[in-house]
Amino acid sequence: MKKEPNQFLRVAGVARDSIVDGPGIRLTVFVPGCKIKCPRCHNPETWDFNGGYVISLDDILGMYRPQYQGLTLSGGEPFDQDEEQAAALLSLASLIHARGGDVWAYSGYYLEFLQAKDHLLLGAIDALVDGPFAWSHKDLSLKYRNSSNKRIWIKAPGGEWKNATDKF
């Protein structure tokens, strides 16, 4: 028997009308839980996997406005979520795509690591900002990233990841 996808998601917070978490105006969902714990992280309050609150996907979709270009998944660490949380993130990404939006994700892991783990969430997103926050590479002039070691990847129509860091 096929298990229904989880219709609830534990979130550390939701930011409406974001213009810094990807192109256009976006809805950003911060998930709690991070195993990386980058030194000087700007969101250490999101490290606890039990933090935040539970919200329905319907309530999140109710915040999604027609003028949004898409959804951004941040954290915490979207790629550290347990099976239930990951299923909810996959469902949410699918629902945003059905509305014509794109899905970006931020991760402290590099793309190559996530590919080696064959992480399912990679298949559900359109762009990835990867790499740990590195204080020694901090640069607030960079678009959509806060340290120069981070890269921006865009998924091409064929599914391959293209480095687009220099385009932003």
Secondary structure, 3 states (H helix, E strand, C coil): CCCCCCCEEEECEEEEEECCCCCCCEEEEEECCCCCCCCCCCCHHHCCCCCCEEEEHHHHHHHCCCCCCEEEEEECCHHHCCHHHHHHHHHHHHHHHHCCCEEEEECCCCHHHHHHCCCHHHHHCCEEEECCCCHHHECCCCCCCCECCCEEEEECCCCCEEECHHHC
